[in-house]
Amino acid sequence: MAVAAPVNENDKPQTGAAGRPPKPRVAVAGASGYAGQELVRILARHPAVTLTAAMSSGASSTPRPMPALARIWDREVTPLDIDQLSASADIVFLALPEAASAEIAPKLLERGVRVIDLSGAFRIRDASDRRRWYPATATLPPGTIYGLPERDAAAIKDARLVSCPGCYPTAALLALQPLADAGLLEGTVIVDAKSGISGAGKAPSDRTHFSENHGSVAAYGVFSHRHNAEIEQELKREVTFVPHLVPLDRGILETIYVSLGKGTTEAQVAGALEDAYRDAAFVRLTGAALPEIKHVAHSNFCDIGWKVDEGRHRAALIAVLDNLVKGAAGQAVQNLNIVLGLDERTGLL
């Protein structure tokens, strides 16, 4: 009688508790930055995934703990290692500088790992514009999708690489896209945007020095900010975008001025926004009760309010969000939930 070969424990299908399939494995590269730490905070408590690794932005860094995440994620942030990253995760979040993402993302894709990128490396589709704003990205890998969840969910689900929108464009597009789709916009669109200092990233500079920005507000990047190109690309119309740095830790407020078609009513503006976001998990419409940054801080919500001047055919929209959550890490996890077929709110409420 033939004797059955011994079973190798490593050959057994791996299952979770009570025989359930294992949770998808996720990892973060760039975990030491502001957005990266927010990602670790959210993913470590996400009920449907397992966070397997949190790595820094460089291969030569020293392993270090994250005191702010004690008892949430008690492991160290380790040096960036692509081999280990691809071996330990099914989906990798890249919270890296653009040039690093441009180099690493294709390597992960080649190894069968799906990527959710928070940098701008893969946001711009036109090759000439990309050479200007993100020169390290020669081409867009196949399967790259610009990932604004409220608009692009169907495409995000099957994407190999989800390129998350920038923080400024997220607020602008959520406010403007419904009006553009309804044909209500005419002429000039002006986006006056103000961001907390964490939007500039963790690397120190004269601009982000406490003594330089405390008690002050400063415009920057006028007619030369890369997010202008991103907003125009997605909105498919010319936009004047002027960002400002304000002395807050986090948060974005955009006052958006638009010209409307003759005869456009406040009810039409409200109707376009309500139709667009009736089922949206993370867009809250406040109407004439204009929102403030403190209403959305530390959350994945974008709040949008508006005033319409019917006599002069114009409107002002106010959009607010937390630049590190809805503008970065939270939106990235919202995209993860779409990729995995989960409720978009999972791990974010």
N, C-alpha and C positions, 0 to 999 in steps of 0.2 A: 504494500500500500504506500502510495506516495506521501511524503511528509511535507507539509506546508512550510514554505520558507519563513523564517522569523520576520516579524513586522518591525521595520525601522520607524521609531517614533517620529522622526523628522519627515517621513513620507505621509503621515496621517494629515488629512485636511484639518487646518486650524480653525477652531470654532470658539465663539465666545461662551458666556455663561449659558447653561441650559441648552447647549447645542446651537445657539444662534451664530450666524456668520460674524466674523470679527468686524469691528468698526474700521472704517477707512482710516489710514494713517496719514497724518499731516505733519509738516515741518515748516519752520520759519527760518529764512536766511535774512540777516539784518535785524536780528532781535534786540540789539542793543540801542537802536534808534527809538525815537518817540513813537512812530507808527508801529515799529516792530514790537515794542513792549506792549502796546495796546492789543496787537494780534495775539501775543502769548497769553495775556490776561483773558481774552475772550475764548481762545481755543482750548486752554487748559480746563475750562469749565463747560465746554460745549458737550452736550449729552450724546451726540451722534458720531463723534470722531475721537481718535486718540492722538494726542500731540506727542510725537516721538523725539523731536530734536528742535533745539533753538540755537542757531548759530549766529555769529557776528558777521560783519561785512568783509572781514579780511582773514586770510589763511594764517597770518602770523600773529594774530591777537592772542592774548592770554585768557584761559578759561576764567570766568568770573560769575559770581552769583548775582541775582537781581533782588536786592533787599525789598523793593517795593512790592514784589510778587511773592514774598514769603508766605508759605502755606497755600498758595495758589499754584505756583510752579517752583518747586524747591531744587530743581536741578540747575546746573550751571549753563551759561551761554558759552558754547565752545567755538573754536576757530572754524572758519568756513572750509568745508571739505565736500567737494561735489560728489565724490564716490560714496561717502557715507550718507550724504543728503539723498541721493537717488536710491540707495539701498534701503533706507529707513522709512521712506514715505511714498504714498501713492499720489499725493498732491502736495506741491511745495509752494509756499508763499514767498515771494521775493520783495523784501522791503529794502532794496539796495539802491545805490546811486545808478543813474541811467546806464552808464558805460558798463558797470558790472552786470546789470540785468541783461544787457544786450549780448554779453559774452556767455553768461551762464544759462539763460533760459533755453537756447537751442540745444545745448548739451543735455539738459534734463529731458527735453522733448524726445531727443534721439534715444534715450534710455526708457522711454515709455511712461515717463512721469508727466502728469498734468501740472500746469503752472498757472498761478494767479499772481500777476505782477502789479505792484503798487507804484512803480516808477513810470516815467513818461516814455520809456524806451520804445514802446510798441503802439502808442496812441495815434500817431500821425500816419495816414495811409499814403498821401502823396509823397513820392520819392524826393522831389526837390525840396518840399517843406521839411521833410524828415532830415535831409542833409543839413538844413539850416539849424534846426532846433535840437535834433538828436543825432549828431553825425556818427556816433558809434553803431547805430542800427542801420546796417547796409540794406537789409531786406526784412520783411515781415514773415515769420515762419508760417507755413500752412496751418490752418486751423486757428488763427489769431482772431479774436473777437473783441471789439470795444464793448466794455461791460457796464452799461448803465442799467441797473436791474429793472427799473420801472418801465424801460422802453425795450430792452434787448433780451428779455428773459428767454425767448424761444431759441435764439442763437447761442446764448451763454450755455445752455444745458449740454450741448454737444461740443463745445469749444475745447481745443487742446491747450490753448493759451488764452486766458482772460486778461485783457489789459484794462485795469480799473481806471476810471476817469480821474482827473485831477480834482482837488478840493474846490477850487474856484469854478471850474466848468460844471461840476456836479450841481451846485446851487443855481448857476445861471441857466443850465439846460432844463432842470426840473421846473423852473419858473417860466421859461420862454417857449419850450418845445410845444406845449399844448396850444398856445396862441398862434405859433407858426403853423402848426398842422391844421388849425381851424381857419387859416387865411385871414387872421385879424391884424397882423402886423404890416405896417407900411413905413418906409423910410428908415430913419435912424434908430438904432438900438444902442443905448449907452448903459454900461455896467460899471457902477461905482462900487468897488469891493473893498472890504476891510477885513484883515485877518490878524489873529493873535500870533505871537512870536514863534510858537512851536511850528507854525507853517513853514518857517524858514529852515527847519531841520535842526539836528542836534549840534552840528559843527559850529563852533563859535565864530563870530565875525564882528566887525565894528558896528554893523547895522543891528545886530542882536544883543549887543552889550547893554547891560542894565542902564548905565548912565546915559547912553545914547537914546534909548527909546522910552524910558520912564517919563511920564508927563508930556509926551509928544505924540503926534501923528504925522506920518510921512508917506507921501506918494512915491512909488518907484516903478521901474519897468514901463514907463509911459510909452506906448506905441512899440514896445520892444519885449513884451512878455510872451513867453511861449504858450501860455494858456489862451491867449487871444486866438492863436491859430487853431487850437483844439476846439474852442467854442464855435468859431466860424465854420470849421469842418463839419461839425455835427448839426449846427443850425442851418447851414447852407445859405448864409447871408452875412453881410458885413456888420461887424460889431466894433464899437469903441469900448475898450476895456481898460480901466485904470485901477490897479490894486494899491492898497494902502496898508502900512504896518501900524497896528495899534498896540498899546501896552497892556495886552491881556495874555494869559498863558495859552488859551485855546479859544476857538470859535471864529466863525466867519459871518458877516452880515453884508449882503449885497443889496444896494438900492438900484433898481433897474428901471430906466426910463424908456418908454416906447411910444411911437406914434401909431395910432390906430386908423383903420379905414373910416372914411366919413360915414357917420350913422351908426358906428359900433356902440353898443350899449354896455353898461356895467353888467347887466344880466348875461350878455354874450361872453364877456370875459370870465365871469364866474362859472358859467356853464361849461366853457372849454376846460377849465381847470378841474371842475368837479367830475366831468366825464372821464378825464384822463386818470384821476387818482381815486375814483370811487372804491376800488379794491386794493389800493396800494397800502402795504403794511407800514411804510415808514415815511409817507408824506402826509403832513397835517395841514389842512387849509384853514386859515384863520380869518379870511375876508378882511373887513375893515379894522379888525383888532390886530394891529400890526405886531408881528413877533419880534422877540429880542433874543440875543445870544444866550442869556441865562436860561431861557426856556428849553434849550436843546443841549446844553453842555453835558458831556459824558453820556450822550445817548446817540442812537442811530437815526434819529428823526431829522427831517428837513421840514421846517415850517415855512409856509408861504402866505403872505397877506398882500392886499392890493387896494389901491384907490384909483378910481377912474374919473377923468374930467371929460364928460361927454361933449360939452360945448366946444372944447379945444381939441378933441379927438386924440387924447393922450392918456397914458396910465403910468403909474409908478407901482412896481412890484417890490416887495421886501422878502428876501429869502435868507434864512439863517440855518446854519448847521454847525456841528462840531467838526473841525477840520481833521482831527485825529480819528474820529469814529465814522460818521457818515461820509466824511471827506477822504477816508483812507481805510483803516483797519476794519471798521464795522461794515462798510460797503463791500470790502473784499470777502468777509465772511458771509454776507448776504449773497454774493455771487457763488461762494462755495455751496451754500444751501440749495441754490438753483441747480448747480452741477450735480449734486447728489439727489435731487428730486425731493428735497425736504421742504417743509414750510419755511418761507423766507425769514420768519421770526426766530427760528431755532437758535438758541444760544445768545440771542441779542436782546431779549426782554427780561 
